[in-house]
Amino acid sequence: MERNVKIYMEDCELVGDKIYFFSRDWNGLYILDYKSKEIKLIGIMPEEHILSRRLCAGIVHCHEMLVLVPMTAKKIWIYSLENRQWRGLERKYVTENDCCKEIFRAIKYKEYLFFIGSNYPAIIRMNIETYNLEYLTEPYNFLESKKNPSECYFRSDYAIQNNYLLVASCLNNYVLQLNMDTFEFEWFEVGNKDYCYSGIAWDGEYYWLSPRRGTPIVKWDGKAKAEYYFLPEGFDNTIYNFLGIQYHNGKLIFPGMMQDKTLIADVKSLNDVEVRREQYTFFRCSKKDGELSQTVDGLLRLKLFNQNEQYDVCVEIQKSELMDWYINREEKQYYGEKENRIRGEFSVLSLPLCIALLDKKKDMKHNELKIGVNIWKNVLS
C-alpha cells in the first residue's frame, strides 16, 4: 500500500513565494510553499462533486483573485484570496449540450481575460472588473467541418504580439489572429495542407509552430513565408508528440506529451537539436514567472530565471489525509447537482484506500455515481 498520493495538475500559478494549483483528479484548490514544500488545501469548487476529475485546466491570478479556467466545470469560478469566497459565472450554451466542454487556457490583457475554447466552440472575453462576458463564435465555424470527438480546436500555447493574440489550429494548417482590443479576427494559412499544430510561440522576430503529429516544425514570418524543419528520428507520426511549444532565451522547447521525448532547439541552428527523456503533464515559461512544469511522475519544477534558482517538489499528500478529507465532508453539502461526469473508479478511490475506509467501517458505495460499487461487491463476496 502506498503511503502517499501524488497530486497531478493541468496548470499552476506563481504568486509571490507561493504556487496555487487545482487537482486534476479530484475537487481541490491547493497552495504550495515551494521553499518549505508545505502543501495545503484551501478550497473546494462549489456545485461540483468532490471526486470530479479535470474540473479546471488553467489558473490565472489577477486583482487578488484566482480565476479557474473551466475544463469540465459548469461555470467559470473565481476565488478571492482576501475573503476566501467563491463567485461563479455561467458560461452559456453556444450550441446544444456544450456548456461543459473544455477550455484549456485564459490569457490576461489589459482589463480582460480571454478564454480560448478548446472543445467549447467560442472565445469568451471577460471584463475582470465588471465580470461581463462576451462571446465570439464565428472562428469556430471555419473549423467545424474538420472536428471529430478525439480532436480539439486549439491547445494551450499561444503567442502575443502587441494587441494581437495568435493561436494555432489542431485541425488544419491555419493560425487564428485575434485583435484583443476590437474582438475581431483573421485566419492565416501556414504550411502545407496536411499540417496541423499543437501550439505557437514568438521569438521576437519569427513565429514557430509545433507539429501536432510528426510533421515538420514551421518557422513563419507572420505573413506568407514559411520554413520547415523535420523532427529527428524516433518521433511517432501517429500520436501527439508535444504539449505545445515554449520560447525562452533563444531556445525553443517542445515538451513531450505522449512519449518521453522533449525537444530543445536553438532558433539559430534548428538542424542541431537535443532530445531529452522528459514527459510532462504541463509545461510553460515566461520572463515574469520563469519555468513551471510537472512531469508525469508528479515532480513540480520551478525555475526562477531572474534569480537563477530552481525548486523541485514532489507534489503529494498522505493517503490518510485524503481519506480524512473525504470522510469529513457531508455528501449533501459538496455533491451539488446529480448530473456528474464520474462513471468509473480511478486511482484516487483505489483498492488500498477503500480497504482503509472499510477498516473504519465506512460504506464507500454511491449508487447514483457508481463509485466503489464494484469494489464493494467484491469485498462482500
KAJOHU-V563589 format. One record per pair of residues at least 24 apart in sequence whose C-alpha atoms are under 8 Angstrom apart, sorted by sequence separation. I is the first residue (numbers start at 1). GAP is how many residues later the second one is. If there is no record, write none. Layout:
i;gap
I;GAP
I;GAP
This chain:
i;gap
26;24
27;24
147;24
172;24
173;24
213;24
214;24
255;24
256;24
257;24
351;24
26;25
27;25
48;25
74;25
75;25
146;25
171;25
172;25
213;25
214;25
255;25
25;26
26;26
27;26
74;26
95;26
146;26
170;26
171;26
213;26
214;26
235;26
343;26
344;26
345;26
25;27
26;27
73;27
94;27
169;27
170;27
191;27
213;27
214;27
342;27
343;27
344;27
345;27
25;28
26;28
27;28
72;28
94;28
143;28
168;28
169;28
170;28
212;28
213;28
255;28
343;28
24;29
25;29
71;29
72;29
143;29
168;29
169;29
212;29
340;29
342;29
24;30
70;30
71;30
72;30
168;30
169;30
190;30
211;30
212;30
323;30
338;30
23;31
24;31
71;31
168;31
211;31
24;32
45;32
70;32
71;32
167;32
168;32
210;32
23;33
70;33
71;33
119;33
167;33
22;34
69;34
70;34
118;34
119;34
166;34
190;34
210;34
319;34
323;34
69;35
118;35
119;35
188;35
191;35
210;35
69;36
117;36
118;36
190;36
209;36
22;37
69;37
117;37
118;37
139;37
208;37
243;37
248;37
21;38
116;38
246;38
247;38
248;38
243;39
246;39
248;39
46;40
243;40
43;41
45;41
157;41
158;41
159;41
161;41
168;41
229;41
89;42
156;42
157;42
158;42
159;42
160;42
170;42
229;42
94;43
155;43
156;43
157;43
158;43
159;43
10;44
154;44
155;44
157;44
198;44
199;44
200;44
201;44
203;44
210;44
154;45
198;45
199;45
200;45
201;45
202;45
203;45
10;46
11;46
12;46
13;46
15;46
57;46
58;46
60;46
69;46
139;46
198;46
199;46
200;46
201;46
10;47
11;47
12;47
13;47
57;47
58;47
59;47
136;47
198;47
203;47
10;48
11;48
13;48
57;48
58;48
60;48
159;48
105;50
104;51
105;51
104;52
109;71
157;87
155;88
156;88
157;88
155;89
157;89
10;271
11;271
9;272
10;272
8;273
9;273
14;275
35;276
37;276
39;276
50;276
34;277
34;278
39;278
34;279
12;280
50;284
9;285
49;285
50;285
8;286
48;286
49;286
47;287
48;287
49;287
46;288
47;288
48;288
52;288
47;289
48;289
52;289
53;289
8;290
46;290
47;290
52;290
7;291
49;291
51;291
6;292
48;292
8;307
6;308
7;308
6;309
7;309
6;310
7;310
5;311
6;311
4;312
5;312
4;313
5;313
4;314
5;314
3;315
4;315
3;316
2;317
3;317
5;317
26;322
25;323
5;343
2;350
1;351
